[in-house]
Amino acid sequence: MPIEQVKVPQAGESITEATVNRWLKPDGANVALDEPLLELGTDKATQEIPAPAAGVLKIVVPEGKTVAVGTVVAEIDTQASGGRKPSESEKASGGRTPHESEKRQTTAPSPGPAATRVLNETGLTPAQVAGTGPGGRVTKGDVIRASEGRQPPESPPKPEPVAQSLKRETRQPMSQIRKRIAERLVESQNRTAALTTFNEADMSAIGALRAAYNEKFEKKHGVKLGFMSLFVKAAVEALKAYPLVNARIDGGDIVQQHFYDIGVAVSTEKGLMVPVLRDADRLGLAAIEKAIAEIAKKAREGKIAVTDLEGGTFTITNGGIFGSMLSTPILNPPQSAILGMHNITKRPVVINDEIAIRPIMYLALSYDHRIIDGREAVQFLVRIKECVESPERMLLEI
């Protein structure tokens, strides 16, 4: 019997295992070539695994289990009998019938051994059986009733759910990504001499620049002119002026990095990810905006590759989008510094001996004091401030 194996792929040199986060198709389902089968999670990212062939799916590894790279998680019988080809409406709904799509908005648990045995004996698939078990699981009795054409028994009235406020606690396992985030944060705190310096930037000039040119910019490039692209350009200018901020420590050596791969922190449902803009010094504002939009979309959809997250010489994080006024960002080793942006608030400031109301953003630079002295850190952040407050100087490279 021709069987095609579905294995955990190699996602990077440092990745040795992955967790089956969820199956996108139920056990016994007909699948098409390249149709998404499951979502795998590693300590760096999540990715969808497509079907290597068309046929009937047999799940080997259940949801929530962590396995090594190369492990067979499913098999596809490419010549299974008793199956049927999906209709056009099923293709549009991911291979499921409209009824099944409504019933299985989240993947139901796989049938147990007894139910699976009867499924094989009757030639039915889980998609053809109404599951009455916990979470919609197909039971042995469900399969027998379906094979005899009988309807499942009416469910007894369910008790009123306990109000969430009455629960003392809930417990769930940490995802691979969350575990890795926790490990790296602790590692950062334990292995670096972290210190943070602060400054503030008047955002009037950048605001005026965006107001004057955003419409034309978007019309020409198909993307809006945001603050992040301007801060990436400012960071590159400051890194060129103070190269030690772009360096890293490797054992007893200081490694000077003559390229500018800027990490941009992105918040997702699975945790914080830091995709990297490669050679940001060679990118214009439009290219930076497009790249940021693309990698942020991939991160939030769980389609980002491990290679998108590896490397990076400097990181920018923007807590201001969540309303943060001030924070001390944590270093992203082996990088030596990270810039924190915050919300923009109108504040009274003194300009030419007069009080004026200006949009102000607090800036924070956390840095590894083992390699960067306080003077360099302060001057670096002042350079960021100058670029932001006078963007024409930055764009003209003066």
N, C-alpha and C positions, 0 to 999 in steps of 0.2 A: 504494500500500500504506500504510494508516494506521500511522504510526510515532509513538510518544510518547517524547520525549527525557527523559533523566534528567540533570539539571544539578547542579553544585555550587552550593548555595544561599548567599545572602548571610547571614552569621552575625553580623555586627556591623560598625560603621564602620571599625574598625581591622583587620579580617580581609580579606586580599586573595588568599589561596591556601589550599589544603587538600591533604592527602595521602590517597590511597585506602589505608587501613590494611588492609582485607580485604573480600572479597566474601562476603556471607552466602548467596548463591545462585550456582550455577555457570552458566557461559555456556550458553545454549540451554535453560535451565530454564523451566518454566511458573511464572509468578508471579501472585499475586492482588493486587488493589487494596489499597494500604496495607501490604502485606507488607514487612518489613525486607529491603532489598536489599544494602546495603553499610554499612561503618563508615568515616566520614571523620574525619580528625584535623586540628585546627588548632593554632596555637601556644598556645591557651587551653583547649581541651576537645576531646572526641570526641563524635560524634553519629551515630545511625543514620539512614539516609535510606530512606524508604518508597517503594514502587512507586507512581507517579502513575496507573497504569492496570494492568489485567490483560492478560496476553499472554505472549509468549515473549521472554525476555531475551537481548540481544546486548551483551556487554561490550565497551566501546571503550577504556577506560583500565585497564591492569593494576594489580595490587596493588603498593604501594610507590612509585608515581609521584605527584609533586606537581604540581598544576595550579591555574590561576587560578579565582577565583570566576566562575561562569557557564559553565564548560567542560562540554561534554556528555561524560559518563563512560559512558553506556550508552543503548541504545535498546530500546524494547519494541514488538514487533509485535503490535498488538491484534487482528489478524485472521489470525494465522499458522495454517497448516493442518498436519496431521500431529501436532499436539500432543494431549494428553489431559487431562481435568480431574482434579485430585488427589482421591484417595479421602479418607474421613474420617480414616483412620489417618495418611495423609500430611499432612493439615492439622494434625493433632495433633503431628506431628514437624517442623513448619515447612515443609510442602510436599514433603518427601522420603519415599520409601518407607522402611520399617524397614530394609531392606538397605542403602539408600543412606545413611541416617542413620548407620548403624554404620560404613560405609565412608568417609564424609566428615565425620567429627567436626570436622575443620578443613577449610576450603575448599581443594580441590585446585587446582593451577595451571591456568590456562586453556589449552585446546588450542592448538597452533601453527597457522600458516596452512594447511599442507597438510592437517592433520586437520580443521580447520574447513571447508575446501573440500569434503572428502569427506562430512563431516557434513551439509552443505547439500544435496549431491547425493543422499544416501541418505534424508534426512528423519529421521535419528536425532538425538538430543540427547546431550550428554556424560553425562547421568544414566543413559542406557541402555547405556553402554559401560564395560567394565571397563578402566580405565587401567593400563598397565604401565610408563609412563615415570616419570622422577624425581618423587617426591612424589605419585604417583598420576595424573600428567598423561596425558591421552588422546592417543595417537599415531595417525598415519595407518593403520598396520597394525592397531591396535586397532579402528578404525572398520570397516575392510574385513572383518576377522574377524567382527565383530558383525553386519554386514550379511549375511554368508554363513552365519551360524548356527554358526560354529566357535568353539571355546573358545580362550582365549589360551594360549600355550605356558607350560609350567611354568617358573617362575623358577629359575635355577641357584642352588645353595647360596650364601648370602651369607657373606662372610668375617666372622670375629668382629670386632665393633666395637672400635676403639682405645679403651682406657680413657681416661676424661676426664682423669685425672691426668697422662697422657703428652702431652696437647696443650699446646704452648708458649703459644699464644694463640688467641683467637677474635676475630672482628671483625663488627660489625653497625652499620648506620647509626643515628644518633640519630633518635628520633621528633621530630615538630614540637613537641610539648609539652616534651620534654626539652631541645631546642635553646632554646626560649623561656625555660624555667626558668634555663638556664645564662646566657643573655644578661641576664636581669633580676637575677640574683645578682651578676654582674660589674658591672652598671650601678649597683646599690645600693652596692657597695663603693667604686666610683669617684666617685659623685656625692653622697654624703652624708658628714657628719662623725659616723660612728656611734660610740656609746659605750654600755656596758652597766653597769647598777647591779643589785645583788643584795640580797635579803632572804630571810627564811624565815617560814613561817606554820604555826602549830599548827592541825592539821586536826581536833582533838578535837570542837569545837563542830559543825562541818559533819557529821562522822561521826555524832554523836549525833542531829542533826536528821534525817539520812537514815534512821538505824536506827528512829527513833520514828515517822516519817510516810511512809516509802517505800511500804509496803504499801497504805495508804489513798490515797496520791497516785496510785499506779499503777491502783488499782481505779476511782478517779474519772475520771482523765484518759487511761487507756490507754497510759501511757508511764512509764518509771522516772524517778525523781528522780536525776539525775547531778550530778557536780561541775561540768561545763561550764556549765550554766545559771546556777549560782550565781556562777561566775567572770565570766560575761557581765554579770550584774547588778552585780557588784562593779566591773567595768571601767566601766560606764556611770556609776556613782556617782562614781568617781575622775575620769572625764573631765569630768563636770559641775563638779567641784571645781577641776580644773586644765585649763581649756579649751585651752591651747596644745598640750597633748598630742594633742588632737583636730584641730589645725590642720595646714595644709600650706603649703609654699613654692611659689609660682608666679612664676618669674622673680625680680623684685625685690620681690614682694608676699608678705605673710603672709595667707593666706586662712583666716578663722575659719569653721568648719563647725558650724552649730547643729543638727545632727542626728547620730544615732549608728548608723551602719551598721557592724556588727562582723563582720569576717572571721574564720572558724573554719577553721584549717588541717586538711585531710583527706588522709591518705596513701592513694594508690591504686597499682595495679600500673604505671600509666603515669607516676607521679610525684606530687609534692605539688600539691594544688589548694586554693584558698582561697575557697570559697563565702561569700557575704555575707548576714548577717541584717539585713534592712532595718528601720530604726526600732526597734532593739532596746529602746530606752527605753520603748516603748509595749507591750511584750510581757511577759506574766507568765511564771513559771517553766515552767508546762506548755506554753505556746505556744512558748517557746524550745526546750525539749526536743524537741517534735514537729518544729519547723523544722530543728533540727540533724540529727535522724534522717533526715528526708526528703532534705535536700541531700547528706548523706553517702552515702545509698543511691544517689542519682542519680549522684554523682561516681564511685563505685566500679563502677557498671554502665555507665559511659560514656555516660549519657543526660543529663548536665548541660548546660544552655544557656550560651552565652557571657554572656548577661545576668545569670546567677546569679553570675558571677565578677567582673563589672565593678564599679568603685567601691570603697567601703569606706573608713572613716575611721580604723580601728584594727584590729589583728589579734591573735588569741590562738592560740598553738600549744602542743600538749601532747606533749612528748617523753617524758613519764613513762610513757605507755602502752607504750613500747618499752623502758622500764627506765632512761631517762636520769636521772642524778642532778643534773646541772648542765650548762647550755649557754649560749651567747650567740646568741640568735636574730638572723637577718639581716632588716633592714628591708624592707618591701614598698612601694617608692615608688609614688605620691607620699606615702604615709602617713609620719608622723613618728615612730611608735613601734610596738613590738610586745611583747606580754607572753608570756613563756615559763613554762609549768607543767612540773613534773617529778614523779618518782615520790615516793610517800609512804613514809617509812622511820621506824620507831620509833627515837628517839634520846634520850639523857639530856639534860635541860634543867633549868635552875635556876628554880624557881617558889617565891616567898616564902621565899627563902634555903634551899630544900630541893631535892634532886635528884629529878626525876620522869621517867618514861619517857612520851614523848608522840609521836604520829604527826606528823612534820614534813615539809613540802614546801618545797624551795628555789624561790624565784621570781626571775625575771630580767626586767628591762626594758631592751631596747635602744632607743635614741632618737637622733634627729638633733640633735647639739649646736649646729647652726646656728640652730635655732629654740627648743630646749628647754634651759634651764640645768640644771646639776646639782642645784641645790636643788629645783626643780620636779619633776625626775625622781625624786629620792629621796622627796619628799613624796607624789608620786603612788603610788609603790610601797608606802609606809607606809599610805596610804589603802586600797589593795587588801588589805593584810595585816589591817587593822582590820575590814574588811567580812567577810573570810573567818573571822577568829577570833571575831567577834561578829555572826553572820548576822542575828540578831534586829534589830540596829540598822539594817542595810541594808534588811531587809524592811519595817521600820517607818519608814524614811526619816528617821532621826534621827542 
